[in-house]
Amino acid sequence: MFYSSYIVLGGAALAFFIDPMYALGLSWTVWTVYFFINMIKHNRLDDTKHHKRDRYIMIGSFVVTIGVLLFAAWIYVAGEQTPVFIVTDETVTVTGLHGVEWEIAELTDVQLVEELPPIRSRIAGFSSGETRKGLYRLEELGRGRLFIQTDAPLYLYLEKNDEFLFINGEHSDVTEAWYEEVKKIKE
């Protein structure tokens, strides 16, 4: 006999080998599949007149649940993707989830910043672990866009009219190279 608690235990053991968030999501998904399969299996023992209807409801619930789990996994994976920062002669573009494109001629300020102002709230965006992407409200600056990893503490700050944007690369030398590239084209 296989008990569902073994699935949770397996997910906890898996967390030693892969990212704990993935291990948790994987163990929940496996547990959900196990749960629904057992519900459908035990439904066969039902001998009431609503037997068929109940089976269809369980299978429909299973399909919807798996769909929601796949959608949540897709959102998580898309949010964790590193944004691509593209600088051309005329524009600065951040691709990916909540990406933007700004004209270089409209930029009013370009700086390298070592410390980010405190984040007051997320307005619209993605936040998981150290990743922050989307529209946020910062304490001193107000409403603006973040494309950052908070564990890599060197940020490129771009300002345009009343809007601002913080972005950083995986390493500080990548962020410095972006700064030099934008600064060179801006001048």
Secondary structure, 3 states (H helix, E strand, C coil): CCCCHHHHHHHHHHCCCCCHHHHHHHHHHHHHHHHHHHHHHHHCCCCCCCHHHHHHHHHHHHHHHHHHHHHHHHHHHHHHCCCCEEECCCEEEECCCCCEEEEHHHCCEEEEECCCCCEEEEEEEEEECCEEEEEEEECCCEEEEEEEECCCCCEEEEEECCEEEEECCCCHHHHHHHHHHHHHHHC
